Amino acid sequence: MTKIYDTVIIGSGPAGYTAAIYAARANLTTLVVQGRQYGGQLMITTDIENFPGFENGIAGPELMEVMEKQAKRFGAEMRPVDATKVDFSKRPFAVTLEDETEPVYGETIIIATGASALWLNLPNEQRLNGHGVSACATCDGAFFRNKEVAIVGGGDTAMEEAIFLTRFASHVTMVHRRDSFRASRIMQKRVSENSKISIRWNTVIEDVLGENKVEGLALRDISTDTVSNLSVDGLFIAIGHKPNTELFSEAIHLNEQGYIKHHQYTMTNIPGVFAAGDVVDHRYRQAITAAGSGCQAAIDAERWLESQRSE
């Protein structure tokens, strides 16, 4: 007999695991489709110092492991595979998992697939990720006190993160491939007036330098085609994020940036399907805000299920 779960959670970062903790603790039969790259972006984060409850910080993978164990403690099941297909046309909803012919079924679904940072695809970028290369200034800026760093990007996010980094770094170099930014005028003005920020126009990063940590950047001036090295201790990538919504794009309403739209609290346009974490959040993108929205989605799913069963 096919088992039908009260909720199937797709994704296993802070949002997915928190949703699992709340759902399972509320005695909902809960399945977490973790994905092969389970744990989300925190699996490539070394130290987290701003997650409440950890006075001395905690490594990203360790935090995800603790959250997974907590969800299991309350009875949540884990499947470390990817979801390959969803059918939201009728309840119970069907989720097809890789290498399996029979779908798993859920009376509710919580989408918590997160978003992925866009990278430059440099030869040493991923090798030094977490060792001076970062895609989140808010997360990692405090590790670069009194050090020189660089940031690449030209939008408002890049401006905001450059200004944020000046609270810690001794100097911030913005690297931009064009001769003008696309950011709003007010943000450009704030950057230009900040004495701790300098800009390298018409410049691209050829590679990240360093063996075990970032020691510099190889830069190419595209107007002269000359290559030079810039000595820095860190590189922040701020060229955008891509929400992981491909699996749901035909059924779920997305905004112009591709993020899932909430229609009522954390529920999507499909009653019984909820979304939490970075897959809906293009503004904050923090572990703690993702965890909070995972809590909200689980509570919404529980209450919605109760309302359906009482009818």
N, C-alpha and C positions, 0 to 999 in steps of 0.2 A: 504494500500500500504506500502510495506516495505521501511523504511528509510535507505538510504545509506549515511554514513558519509564520509566527505572528509578524515578524519583521525580518527582512533581509537587508543588510547594510552593505553597500558596495563601496569599498574604500577603507583604508586602515591607518590613516594618520590620526592626529589629535581629535578631529571631528568624528571619524568613524569609531574609534575606540571609546570615546566618551559616550557616544550614542549607544554603543553596545553595553557599556556599564549601566547606564540608566534604564535601557530597555530590559536587559536581563534581570536587573534588580527589581524591576516592576513585575517580574514573573511572566514576561513575554518570551516565548520561544524565539531565540535570536540566532541568526547566522550572519557571520561577517565574511564576505568575499574579499579577502585581504589584497589580492593581486600578487603577482610574483615580486614586484618591488614594494613590498608592504612596509608600512611605517611612514610613507610619504617623504616630504623633503627633509624632515628631521633626521632621516637615516644618513644624510650626508652633512649633518651639522655636528661639529665637534662639541662645543660647550654651550649650554643654554643657561644664562644667568638671570633671565627675567621671567621665568615660569614660577609662579607663586608656590611656596612650600619647600623650595630647595635652596636653603640659605647659602650654600657654597657652590651652587650651580649643579648641573647634571648634563651628561653627554646625551645628544639627541637619540642615538640608538637605545641607550639605557632607559630613557624616559618612555620610549615606545614599548620597550619590553615590559616595563612596570605596568603600563596602561593595559597592555594585552593580557597580562596575568590577572589584573584586577577584573577585567571583563570575563575571563574564563572562570574566575572564582564564583561569579554569580550564574554561571551556566551557559554563557555565550559560546557557540561553536565557531571554530575558525577554519577557513579553507584558503590556503596560500596559493590560489590560482587566479587567473584573470577571468572576468566576465567578458563574453564575446558577443552576446546578443541579449536583448531584453524585449519582452512583449508586455506592454502596458495597456493593451486594448481591452482586457477584462481581468477581473479578480477571480482567483488569486493570480497575482502577477508572476510571470515566468522569467527566470534569469538563466541563460545558458552559460555554462562554464566550459573553459577550454578542455578539450580531450574527453568531454562527456556528452552523450547523446540525449540523456534525460535532463531537462531543466530542473532547477530548484524553484520552489514556489513560496511566495510571501504574500500575506494579506496586506502588508504595507511594505514599502521600499524606502530606504533612506540613502540618497546618493551623497557620497562623501569622497569623491574621486580627486578632489583638490585641483591644483593648477601647477604647471611646470614653468620654471624660469626659462626664458630664452637665453641661449648662450652664444658666444662668438665662434665656437668650434675651433679654438686654437689648439695647436699640438699639445701644449702642456696645461691647458685650462682645467680639465677634469682631474688630472693627476695631482694638481695643487689645490683642488677644491677642498676647503676646510683647513688649508695650510697657508692662508693668505688670500685666496680667491673666494669671494662670497657674492651671493645675489641678494643679500639683505643687509643694508646698512643699519637698520633698526636692531636687527638681531646681533650683529657682530661688531658694530662700530666701537664699542667700549673696549675691545681687545687691542685697539690701535692707538692708545693714549701716547701722545708725544711722538708719533711716528708719521712718516709721509706716506700718503696713499693716493691712488688714482681711481677715477670712476669714469665709466664709459656710458654714454647715453645723451639724448638731447631733448627729452620731454620733461613734463612737470615732475615726474617721479625722480628723474635723475637730478633735477635742481634741488628738490626737497632733501634727497639723500645726501647730496654734496654739502648742503648747509648743515644737515644733522651731523655729518662726519667732522665738521669743524669744531664741534664741542669736544672732540677727543684728539683728533690728529693735529700734528703741528702744521701740516700743509696738505691741501687737496688739489690735485691736478685733474681737470676735466678733459677727457679726450673725445673729440667729436670729428666725424669724417666730413662734415660740411663746414661752410663758413658762417652759418647761422643756426640758432636753435629753433625747434618747433614749439618750445614751451611757451606758456603765457608770458606776456610782457612783464607782469609784476614779479614773476619768479625769475626771469632773466635779470631784472633790475637788482633783485636781492643778491643774486650770484655775483653780478659785476661789481657790486658795492662791498663785497666781503673780501677783506684783505688777505684772508687765508686761502682763497681760491684763485687758481690761475687756469687758463684755458689753452689747450693745444688744438687750434683749428685745422681743418683739412688734414686730419691725421687718423690713421688706423693702427690698431695694435696687431703686430705680426705674430707675437708670441709672448708668453710669460716666462721670465727667467728665474732660475733657482733650482736647487736640487731637492731639498726637503721642505723649503718654504719659499715664499715669494721674495725675490731679491731685486727685481726690476722688470722692465718691459722693453721689448723691441718695438719701436715705433717707426712707421713709414709716413713721411709727408707726401701726400698724393699729388700735391702741386709741383713738387720738385723731384719726387721719387727717391728721395734720400732717406736712409735708415739711420736711426740713432737709438741709444739706450737711455732709459729714464730709470733712475734708482728710486724704488719705492718698496715699502714693506707689505703693501696690500693692494688688491685690485677688486673693485666692486662693479658688478655687471648690473646695469639699470636700463636694459633695452626692452623690458616688458615681460609679461607672463602670458601663458596660454592655458586657459581652463581646459581640463580633461573632460570634455563633454561630447566627443565624437560619437560615443555609443548611444547617446540620448537625443541627438540633434533632431531626429525626425519626429519625436514624440513630445519632447519637452520644450517649452518656450524659453528662448535665450534672448539676452539683450544684444545690443550692437557689438559689444566686445566679445560675445560668445559665452558669457557667464549665465548660469541658470537664474531665471526670474522667479521670485516668490510671488504667489498670488494671495495667499492668506497665511499670515505668520510664516512658518517654514514650508508650507505646502506649495507644490508646483501647480501648474494648470491641470494636472491629473489628480483628482481626489485619491488620497491614499499614498501618493508618491511625494516624498519630502526631500529637501536638499540642505546640506550644511557644510560649513567650512569654506575653503578657498575656491571651491567650485562656484560659489555665489558671491564671494567677497573679493572685489578688485581694489579695495581701499586699504584695509588694515593688514591682512595676510600675516597674522601672528598666530603662534601655537595656542595662546590662551584664548583668542577670539574664536578660533576654529573649535576648540574644546567647548566653549560656551554655546556656540550654535549647534554643536552635536547634542548637547544636553537639551536644548530647545526642541530640536527635531524629534528626539526620542519621546519627550513629553507630549508633543503634538501628535505623534503617531499613536501613542497609548490612548490619549483622549479621543482621537478620531475613531480608533478601533472600538472603544467603549460605546461611542455614540452609534456606531453602525450595528453593534450587537444588541443594543437596547431598543432598536426600532422594531 
